[in-house]
Amino acid sequence: MKTALFATLATLALTGAAAAQEVTLRFQHFVSPASASPTHFMQPWADKIEKDSGGRIKVELYPAMQLGGTPADMYDLIADGVVDGGWIAPSYQPGRFPEVEALELPFMVTKSAEEASRAAWVFTQKHLIDDFAGIHIIAAHMHGRGLVHKKGPALTSADDLRGLKLRAPSRPATLLLERLGAVPVGLPVPAFPEALAKGVLDGGVITWELAPSLKLNELTDSHTDVAGEMSLYNLYLLWAMNKDSYAALPDDLKRVIDANSGWAASAWAGRAHDIGDATGRAAMEVDGNQIATLSEAETARIHAAGAEVEAAWITEMAAQGLAPEALLADVRATVQATRDAQRDY
């Protein structure tokens, strides 16, 4: 009986130790901590994880690649366990995740990042899980509308893009700018301000959200959007964990991560971009920068160039054995189906 009692006490002690287990997770991203995504999603998400776990999980955020590597390395840094988690822009590795581009082609998703992120999560679950088998996905989302920020006056015609050296964030954006006669230069976000300051670039396509932290109020003079509700371009992003870091968590802590993942987390991440876009635009207005929207006729010309990019993409992806037309049809159907969907988050 004493032996049984000792065994019971030992079991209770082990159970108590497991319940008290504390975990620190290091998450890295590639923007300023003052940017909208860290402010309105990443840090609040980390705080919620700590609260929901009763303080047993602490998520440490490392901005601006403080733990090493480049933004393009983030998928591998997470998959290889160099960091426990973080933010991934798959298109920073052109050609590695081709199906992602179905969401990033011109005018595929709306200017609302929250709406677009609902679609991104659904599309990811249907089509991209195998592509990202090396990581544990927490949220899949889109950033806000991309627009042209440049030195000098705002665009009034699609022809005004000709010859401009512009930062391009993704392969689809690069292909569109080429079709429009611009000279796209592939650069990650942190390198953009220096290239502007040194005169290497005339401008670039990026969101309103990042404009203040990149000092575009000082480095550029004008900001031009397209007409209509669909975005010139958007970038697909992942908030994800290392699979082993997730697997090592006790089941109750896994449930904390799971409860803060999925549709709701993706929409939350998108909403952070929308908040940032509103703040970024307001900051440019305060500083007196010129803000413009192309006419519907000029926007239609850019749509036509986008259609050419899409047609070329379909041919390229079909040659790789993919089903691009089906993918694009599903993106459009998913965007429409999720636009007005209401969930509690």
JOBEL-V552799 format. One record per residue. N is the residue number from 1. RES is the residue in three letters. PHI is phi as a letter, one per 20 degrees, with the letter a starting at -180 (none if undefined). PSI is psi in degrees with one decimal (999 if undefined). D_LAST is the distance of its C-alpha to the last C-alpha in Angstrom with 1 decimal. Layout:
n=N res=RES phi=PHI psi=PSI d_last=D_LAST
n=N res=RES phi=PHI psi=PSI d_last=D_LAST
This chain:
n=1 res=MET phi=none psi=-40.5 d_last=52.0
n=2 res=LYS phi=f psi=-37.9 d_last=51.7
n=3 res=THR phi=f psi=-43.8 d_last=50.5
n=4 res=ALA phi=f psi=-41.2 d_last=47.8
n=5 res=LEU phi=f psi=-42.4 d_last=46.7
n=6 res=PHE phi=f psi=-42.4 d_last=46.7
n=7 res=ALA phi=f psi=-40.3 d_last=44.6
n=8 res=THR phi=f psi=-45.1 d_last=42.1
n=9 res=LEU phi=f psi=-39.3 d_last=41.9
n=10 res=ALA phi=f psi=-41.8 d_last=41.5
n=11 res=THR phi=f psi=-43.6 d_last=38.6
n=12 res=LEU phi=f psi=-38.8 d_last=36.9
n=13 res=ALA phi=f psi=-43.4 d_last=37.5
n=14 res=LEU phi=f psi=-40.6 d_last=36.0
n=15 res=THR phi=f psi=-42.6 d_last=33.0
n=16 res=GLY phi=f psi=-39.6 d_last=32.6
n=17 res=ALA phi=f psi=-40.9 d_last=33.0
n=18 res=ALA phi=f psi=-40.8 d_last=30.4
n=19 res=ALA phi=f psi=-29.3 d_last=27.9
n=20 res=ALA phi=e psi=0.3 d_last=28.7
n=21 res=GLN phi=g psi=133.9 d_last=28.4
n=22 res=GLU phi=d psi=142.7 d_last=26.8
n=23 res=VAL phi=c psi=134.8 d_last=25.6
n=24 res=THR phi=d psi=125.5 d_last=25.4
n=25 res=LEU phi=d psi=127.7 d_last=23.7
n=26 res=ARG phi=e psi=115.2 d_last=24.9
n=27 res=PHE phi=d psi=135.1 d_last=22.6
n=28 res=GLN phi=d psi=146.3 d_last=24.2
n=29 res=HIS phi=c psi=179.8 d_last=23.4
n=30 res=PHE phi=c psi=18.2 d_last=25.8
n=31 res=VAL phi=c psi=173.5 d_last=24.9
n=32 res=SER phi=f psi=144.5 d_last=25.6
n=33 res=PRO phi=f psi=-17.2 d_last=23.5
n=34 res=ALA phi=e psi=-6.3 d_last=23.5
n=35 res=SER phi=f psi=164.6 d_last=21.8
n=36 res=ALA phi=f psi=-41.1 d_last=18.3
n=37 res=SER phi=f psi=-48.1 d_last=16.7
n=38 res=PRO phi=f psi=-38.9 d_last=18.1
n=39 res=THR phi=f psi=-43.4 d_last=17.5
n=40 res=HIS phi=d psi=-9.6 d_last=13.9
n=41 res=PHE phi=c psi=-60.5 d_last=12.5
n=42 res=MET phi=f psi=-51.5 d_last=15.2
n=43 res=GLN phi=f psi=-44.9 d_last=16.5
n=44 res=PRO phi=f psi=-36.9 d_last=13.3
n=45 res=TRP phi=f psi=-46.8 d_last=12.3
n=46 res=ALA phi=f psi=-41.9 d_last=15.9
n=47 res=ASP phi=f psi=-38.6 d_last=15.8
n=48 res=LYS phi=f psi=-38.5 d_last=12.9
n=49 res=ILE phi=f psi=-44.1 d_last=14.9
n=50 res=GLU phi=f psi=-43.8 d_last=17.9
n=51 res=LYS phi=f psi=-48.1 d_last=16.6
n=52 res=ASP phi=f psi=-24.1 d_last=15.1
n=53 res=SER phi=e psi=5.6 d_last=18.5
n=54 res=GLY phi=m psi=29.9 d_last=20.5
n=55 res=GLY phi=n psi=4.2 d_last=21.9
n=56 res=ARG phi=e psi=-20.4 d_last=23.2
n=57 res=ILE phi=d psi=127.1 d_last=21.4
n=58 res=LYS phi=d psi=123.6 d_last=22.0
n=59 res=VAL phi=d psi=116.5 d_last=20.7
n=60 res=GLU phi=e psi=126.6 d_last=23.3
n=61 res=LEU phi=e psi=131.5 d_last=22.6
n=62 res=TYR phi=d psi=104.9 d_last=25.6
n=63 res=PRO phi=f psi=167.3 d_last=25.5
n=64 res=ALA phi=l psi=36.8 d_last=28.0
n=65 res=MET phi=l psi=40.5 d_last=29.2
n=66 res=GLN phi=f psi=-24.4 d_last=30.7
n=67 res=LEU phi=e psi=3.3 d_last=31.3
n=68 res=GLY phi=o psi=164.2 d_last=33.2
n=69 res=GLY phi=n psi=-177.7 d_last=33.2
n=70 res=THR phi=d psi=165.0 d_last=32.1
n=71 res=PRO phi=g psi=-35.2 d_last=28.8
n=72 res=ALA phi=f psi=-18.3 d_last=30.2
n=73 res=ASP phi=e psi=-6.9 d_last=30.8
n=74 res=MET phi=f psi=-38.7 d_last=27.2
n=75 res=TYR phi=g psi=-47.9 d_last=26.8
n=76 res=ASP phi=f psi=-34.3 d_last=30.1
n=77 res=LEU phi=f psi=-38.1 d_last=29.6
n=78 res=ILE phi=f psi=-48.0 d_last=26.5
n=79 res=ALA phi=f psi=-35.8 d_last=28.2
n=80 res=ASP phi=e psi=-4.6 d_last=31.4
n=81 res=GLY phi=n psi=14.5 d_last=29.8
n=82 res=VAL phi=f psi=-36.4 d_last=31.1
n=83 res=VAL phi=c psi=160.5 d_last=27.6
n=84 res=ASP phi=f psi=-22.4 d_last=25.0
n=85 res=GLY phi=a psi=-178.0 d_last=22.3
n=86 res=GLY phi=q psi=-159.5 d_last=21.2
n=87 res=TRP phi=d psi=131.1 d_last=20.7
n=88 res=ILE phi=c psi=132.6 d_last=22.6
n=89 res=ALA phi=d psi=93.0 d_last=23.8
n=90 res=PRO phi=g psi=-32.1 d_last=25.6
n=91 res=SER phi=f psi=-5.8 d_last=27.7
n=92 res=TYR phi=f psi=-7.6 d_last=29.4
n=93 res=GLN phi=d psi=80.6 d_last=31.5
n=94 res=PRO phi=g psi=132.1 d_last=32.8
n=95 res=GLY phi=n psi=-16.2 d_last=33.7
n=96 res=ARG phi=f psi=-37.1 d_last=32.2
n=97 res=PHE phi=c psi=70.7 d_last=29.0
n=98 res=PRO phi=f psi=-32.5 d_last=30.3
n=99 res=GLU phi=f psi=-23.4 d_last=27.8
n=100 res=VAL phi=g psi=-33.4 d_last=25.1
n=101 res=GLU phi=f psi=-17.7 d_last=27.2
n=102 res=ALA phi=f psi=-30.0 d_last=26.4
n=103 res=LEU phi=e psi=-17.3 d_last=23.1
n=104 res=GLU phi=d psi=-5.2 d_last=25.0
n=105 res=LEU phi=f psi=155.8 d_last=28.0
n=106 res=PRO phi=g psi=135.1 d_last=28.6
n=107 res=PHE phi=m psi=29.8 d_last=26.6
n=108 res=MET phi=e psi=-31.8 d_last=24.5
n=109 res=VAL phi=c psi=167.7 d_last=21.0
n=110 res=THR phi=f psi=168.8 d_last=20.0
n=111 res=LYS phi=f psi=-14.1 d_last=20.1
n=112 res=SER phi=e psi=115.5 d_last=16.4
n=113 res=ALA phi=f psi=-32.6 d_last=15.0
n=114 res=GLU phi=f psi=-46.1 d_last=11.4
n=115 res=GLU phi=f psi=-46.9 d_last=13.1
n=116 res=ALA phi=f psi=-33.5 d_last=15.5
n=117 res=SER phi=f psi=-32.0 d_last=13.1
n=118 res=ARG phi=g psi=-47.2 d_last=11.6
n=119 res=ALA phi=f psi=-38.9 d_last=15.3
n=120 res=ALA phi=f psi=-42.0 d_last=16.2
n=121 res=TRP phi=f psi=-46.7 d_last=14.1
n=122 res=VAL phi=f psi=-45.3 d_last=15.7
n=123 res=PHE phi=f psi=-39.6 d_last=19.0
n=124 res=THR phi=f psi=-45.8 d_last=19.0
n=125 res=GLN phi=f psi=-31.6 d_last=18.7
n=126 res=LYS phi=e psi=-33.1 d_last=21.5
n=127 res=HIS phi=c psi=-18.7 d_last=23.8
n=128 res=LEU phi=d psi=0.6 d_last=23.4
n=129 res=ILE phi=g psi=-43.1 d_last=23.0
n=130 res=ASP phi=f psi=-35.7 d_last=26.8
n=131 res=ASP phi=f psi=-33.7 d_last=27.1
n=132 res=PHE phi=d psi=37.1 d_last=24.9
n=133 res=ALA phi=f psi=-18.2 d_last=26.4
n=134 res=GLY phi=e psi=-1.2 d_last=27.4
n=135 res=ILE phi=c psi=166.7 d_last=24.0
n=136 res=HIS phi=d psi=113.4 d_last=20.9
n=137 res=ILE phi=e psi=129.3 d_last=17.9
n=138 res=ILE phi=e psi=-46.5 d_last=14.6
n=139 res=ALA phi=b psi=144.8 d_last=13.2
n=140 res=ALA phi=c psi=124.9 d_last=15.1
n=141 res=HIS phi=b psi=169.8 d_last=14.7
n=142 res=MET phi=d psi=144.8 d_last=17.0
n=143 res=HIS phi=f psi=178.6 d_last=18.1
n=144 res=GLY phi=f psi=-174.6 d_last=18.9
n=145 res=ARG phi=g psi=137.7 d_last=22.1
n=146 res=GLY phi=e psi=141.8 d_last=25.3
n=147 res=LEU phi=b psi=172.4 d_last=28.3
n=148 res=VAL phi=e psi=120.4 d_last=31.9
n=149 res=HIS phi=d psi=127.5 d_last=32.8
n=150 res=LYS phi=b psi=162.8 d_last=36.5
n=151 res=LYS phi=f psi=147.1 d_last=39.6
n=152 res=GLY phi=n psi=-172.7 d_last=41.6
n=153 res=PRO phi=f psi=160.2 d_last=40.8
n=154 res=ALA phi=f psi=159.9 d_last=37.8
n=155 res=LEU phi=f psi=140.6 d_last=38.2
n=156 res=THR phi=d psi=-12.1 d_last=39.8
n=157 res=SER phi=b psi=153.1 d_last=40.5
n=158 res=ALA phi=f psi=-27.7 d_last=39.4
n=159 res=ASP phi=f psi=-23.1 d_last=42.9
n=160 res=ASP phi=f psi=-14.5 d_last=42.1
n=161 res=LEU phi=f psi=-18.4 d_last=40.2
n=162 res=ARG phi=f psi=129.1 d_last=43.5
n=163 res=GLY phi=n psi=-8.3 d_last=44.7
n=164 res=LEU phi=f psi=133.9 d_last=41.8
n=165 res=LYS phi=e psi=111.4 d_last=40.8
n=166 res=LEU phi=c psi=136.2 d_last=37.0
n=167 res=ARG phi=f psi=131.4 d_last=34.5
n=168 res=ALA phi=c psi=131.8 d_last=32.7
n=169 res=PRO phi=e psi=-15.3 d_last=29.5
n=170 res=SER phi=b psi=167.4 d_last=29.8
n=171 res=ARG phi=f psi=-45.3 d_last=32.4
n=172 res=PRO phi=g psi=-40.5 d_last=31.2
n=173 res=ALA phi=f psi=-39.1 d_last=31.2
n=174 res=THR phi=f psi=-46.6 d_last=34.6
n=175 res=LEU phi=f psi=-38.4 d_last=36.0
n=176 res=LEU phi=f psi=-46.5 d_last=34.9
n=177 res=LEU phi=f psi=-39.1 d_last=36.5
n=178 res=GLU phi=f psi=-43.7 d_last=39.6
n=179 res=ARG phi=f psi=-30.4 d_last=39.9
n=180 res=LEU phi=e psi=3.1 d_last=39.8
n=181 res=GLY phi=n psi=3.1 d_last=42.6
n=182 res=ALA phi=e psi=171.1 d_last=40.7
n=183 res=VAL phi=d psi=94.2 d_last=41.3
n=184 res=PRO phi=f psi=142.6 d_last=38.0
n=185 res=VAL phi=c psi=119.0 d_last=37.8
n=186 res=GLY phi=f psi=117.2 d_last=35.3
n=187 res=LEU phi=b psi=138.2 d_last=33.9
n=188 res=PRO phi=f psi=163.2 d_last=30.9
n=189 res=VAL phi=g psi=-49.0 d_last=29.1
n=190 res=PRO phi=f psi=-24.2 d_last=31.1
n=191 res=ALA phi=e psi=-10.3 d_last=34.4
n=192 res=PHE phi=f psi=-49.7 d_last=33.8
n=193 res=PRO phi=f psi=-42.4 d_last=34.9
n=194 res=GLU phi=f psi=-40.6 d_last=38.1
n=195 res=ALA phi=f psi=-36.7 d_last=39.0
n=196 res=LEU phi=f psi=-46.2 d_last=38.7
n=197 res=ALA phi=f psi=-34.7 d_last=40.7
n=198 res=LYS phi=e psi=-2.9 d_last=43.5
n=199 res=GLY phi=m psi=11.8 d_last=43.8
n=200 res=VAL phi=f psi=-32.1 d_last=42.9
n=201 res=LEU phi=c psi=152.9 d_last=40.3
n=202 res=ASP phi=e psi=-17.8 d_last=40.3
n=203 res=GLY phi=r psi=-154.2 d_last=36.5
n=204 res=GLY phi=a psi=169.7 d_last=33.6
n=205 res=VAL phi=d psi=126.1 d_last=30.4
n=206 res=ILE phi=a psi=174.1 d_last=27.2
n=207 res=THR phi=e psi=164.1 d_last=24.1
n=208 res=TRP phi=f psi=-38.0 d_last=24.2
n=209 res=GLU phi=g psi=-44.1 d_last=21.8
n=210 res=LEU phi=e psi=-7.2 d_last=24.6
n=211 res=ALA phi=g psi=-46.9 d_last=27.4
n=212 res=PRO phi=f psi=-45.2 d_last=27.8
n=213 res=SER phi=f psi=-23.7 d_last=27.7
n=214 res=LEU phi=e psi=3.0 d_last=30.2
n=215 res=LYS phi=l psi=38.6 d_last=32.3
n=216 res=LEU phi=f psi=-17.0 d_last=32.5
n=217 res=ASN phi=f psi=-28.1 d_last=33.5
n=218 res=GLU phi=e psi=-34.1 d_last=36.7
n=219 res=LEU phi=e psi=-16.3 d_last=37.2
n=220 res=THR phi=c psi=168.8 d_last=36.6
n=221 res=ASP phi=d psi=-23.6 d_last=37.6
n=222 res=SER phi=b psi=160.1 d_last=35.6
n=223 res=HIS phi=b psi=118.3 d_last=32.3
n=224 res=THR phi=c psi=125.6 d_last=32.3
n=225 res=ASP phi=d psi=166.7 d_last=29.6
n=226 res=VAL phi=e psi=160.0 d_last=30.2
n=227 res=ALA phi=f psi=160.0 d_last=30.0
n=228 res=GLY phi=n psi=179.6 d_last=27.5
n=229 res=GLU phi=e psi=-10.1 d_last=23.8
n=230 res=MET phi=e psi=145.0 d_last=24.1
n=231 res=SER phi=e psi=142.4 d_last=24.2
n=232 res=LEU phi=g psi=-46.2 d_last=27.5
n=233 res=TYR phi=b psi=157.2 d_last=25.9
n=234 res=ASN phi=c psi=157.2 d_last=22.7
n=235 res=LEU phi=d psi=136.0 d_last=22.5
n=236 res=TYR phi=e psi=135.6 d_last=20.6
n=237 res=LEU phi=c psi=153.4 d_last=19.2
n=238 res=LEU phi=c psi=138.4 d_last=18.3
n=239 res=TRP phi=d psi=116.0 d_last=16.8
n=240 res=ALA phi=b psi=166.2 d_last=18.9
n=241 res=MET phi=c psi=157.5 d_last=21.1
n=242 res=ASN phi=f psi=136.2 d_last=24.7
n=243 res=LYS phi=f psi=-38.2 d_last=25.1
n=244 res=ASP phi=f psi=-36.6 d_last=27.6
n=245 res=SER phi=f psi=-38.9 d_last=25.6
n=246 res=TYR phi=f psi=-45.8 d_last=22.8
n=247 res=ALA phi=f psi=-29.2 d_last=25.5
n=248 res=ALA phi=f psi=-13.6 d_last=27.3
n=249 res=LEU phi=f psi=143.2 d_last=24.5
n=250 res=PRO phi=g psi=156.6 d_last=25.1
n=251 res=ASP phi=g psi=-38.9 d_last=23.2
n=252 res=ASP phi=f psi=-31.1 d_last=21.2
n=253 res=LEU phi=f psi=-30.9 d_last=20.2
n=254 res=LYS phi=g psi=-40.6 d_last=19.3
n=255 res=ARG phi=f psi=-31.2 d_last=16.9
n=256 res=VAL phi=f psi=-46.1 d_last=15.2
n=257 res=ILE phi=f psi=-45.8 d_last=15.0
n=258 res=ASP phi=f psi=-38.8 d_last=13.9
n=259 res=ALA phi=f psi=-16.8 d_last=11.0
n=260 res=ASN phi=d psi=31.9 d_last=9.8
n=261 res=SER phi=c psi=173.2 d_last=10.9
n=262 res=GLY phi=n psi=-149.2 d_last=10.6
n=263 res=TRP phi=g psi=-48.5 d_last=8.7
n=264 res=ALA phi=f psi=-45.4 d_last=5.3
n=265 res=ALA phi=f psi=-37.1 d_last=7.8
n=266 res=SER phi=f psi=-45.0 d_last=9.8
n=267 res=ALA phi=f psi=-39.2 d_last=7.8
n=268 res=TRP phi=g psi=-47.1 d_last=7.3
n=269 res=ALA phi=f psi=-41.0 d_last=11.0
n=270 res=GLY phi=f psi=-41.3 d_last=11.9
n=271 res=ARG phi=f psi=-34.8 d_last=10.6
n=272 res=ALA phi=g psi=-39.2 d_last=12.8
n=273 res=HIS phi=f psi=-41.1 d_last=15.6
n=274 res=ASP phi=f psi=-41.5 d_last=15.4
n=275 res=ILE phi=f psi=-44.8 d_last=15.7
n=276 res=GLY phi=f psi=-37.1 d_last=18.5
n=277 res=ASP phi=f psi=-43.4 d_last=20.2
n=278 res=ALA phi=f psi=-42.2 d_last=20.5
n=279 res=THR phi=f psi=-42.6 d_last=21.9
n=280 res=GLY phi=f psi=-43.9 d_last=24.2
n=281 res=ARG phi=f psi=-43.0 d_last=25.6
n=282 res=ALA phi=f psi=-38.7 d_last=26.3
n=283 res=ALA phi=f psi=-39.6 d_last=28.1
n=284 res=MET phi=f psi=-36.3 d_last=30.3
n=285 res=GLU phi=f psi=-43.3 d_last=31.2
n=286 res=VAL phi=g psi=-37.7 d_last=32.2
n=287 res=ASP phi=e psi=1.7 d_last=34.5
n=288 res=GLY phi=n psi=12.8 d_last=36.1
n=289 res=ASN phi=f psi=151.8 d_last=35.3
n=290 res=GLN phi=f psi=129.7 d_last=35.8
n=291 res=ILE phi=c psi=128.1 d_last=32.7
n=292 res=ALA phi=b psi=159.4 d_last=33.5
n=293 res=THR phi=c psi=129.8 d_last=32.3
n=294 res=LEU phi=f psi=152.4 d_last=34.6
n=295 res=SER phi=f psi=163.5 d_last=36.1
n=296 res=GLU phi=f psi=-36.6 d_last=35.0
n=297 res=ALA phi=f psi=-44.0 d_last=38.4
n=298 res=GLU phi=f psi=-35.2 d_last=37.9
n=299 res=THR phi=f psi=-37.1 d_last=34.3
n=300 res=ALA phi=f psi=-34.7 d_last=35.8
n=301 res=ARG phi=f psi=-38.1 d_last=38.2
n=302 res=ILE phi=f psi=-36.4 d_last=35.4
n=303 res=HIS phi=g psi=-42.0 d_last=33.7
n=304 res=ALA phi=f psi=-41.5 d_last=37.1
n=305 res=ALA phi=f psi=-39.2 d_last=37.2
n=306 res=GLY phi=f psi=-37.0 d_last=33.7
n=307 res=ALA phi=f psi=-35.6 d_last=35.0
n=308 res=GLU phi=f psi=-40.9 d_last=37.9
n=309 res=VAL phi=f psi=-43.6 d_last=35.7
n=310 res=GLU phi=f psi=-44.1 d_last=33.7
n=311 res=ALA phi=f psi=-42.4 d_last=37.0
n=312 res=ALA phi=f psi=-37.7 d_last=38.3
n=313 res=TRP phi=f psi=-41.3 d_last=35.2
n=314 res=ILE phi=g psi=-45.7 d_last=35.5
n=315 res=THR phi=f psi=-44.5 d_last=39.1
n=316 res=GLU phi=f psi=-45.6 d_last=38.4
n=317 res=MET phi=f psi=-36.0 d_last=35.6
n=318 res=ALA phi=f psi=-36.7 d_last=37.8
n=319 res=ALA phi=f psi=-21.9 d_last=40.6
n=320 res=GLN phi=e psi=3.4 d_last=38.4
n=321 res=GLY phi=n psi=9.6 d_last=37.9
n=322 res=LEU phi=e psi=176.1 d_last=34.3
n=323 res=ALA phi=d psi=72.2 d_last=33.3
n=324 res=PRO phi=f psi=-38.2 d_last=32.1
n=325 res=GLU phi=f psi=-39.1 d_last=32.4
n=326 res=ALA phi=f psi=-39.3 d_last=30.3
n=327 res=LEU phi=f psi=-46.3 d_last=27.6
n=328 res=LEU phi=f psi=-38.7 d_last=27.6
n=329 res=ALA phi=f psi=-38.3 d_last=27.6
n=330 res=ASP phi=f psi=-35.7 d_last=24.5
n=331 res=VAL phi=g psi=-49.7 d_last=22.7
n=332 res=ARG phi=f psi=-41.1 d_last=23.6
n=333 res=ALA phi=f psi=-39.4 d_last=22.7
n=334 res=THR phi=f psi=-41.5 d_last=19.3
n=335 res=VAL phi=g psi=-45.6 d_last=18.6
n=336 res=GLN phi=f psi=-42.2 d_last=19.7
n=337 res=ALA phi=f psi=-30.2 d_last=17.8
n=338 res=THR phi=e psi=-4.0 d_last=14.4
n=339 res=ARG phi=g psi=-47.6 d_last=15.0
n=340 res=ASP phi=d psi=10.9 d_last=14.0
n=341 res=ALA phi=f psi=139.0 d_last=11.7
n=342 res=GLN phi=d psi=126.8 d_last=9.0
n=343 res=ARG phi=c psi=161.4 d_last=6.1
n=344 res=ASP phi=e psi=111.7 d_last=3.8
n=345 res=TYR phi=b psi=999 d_last=0.0
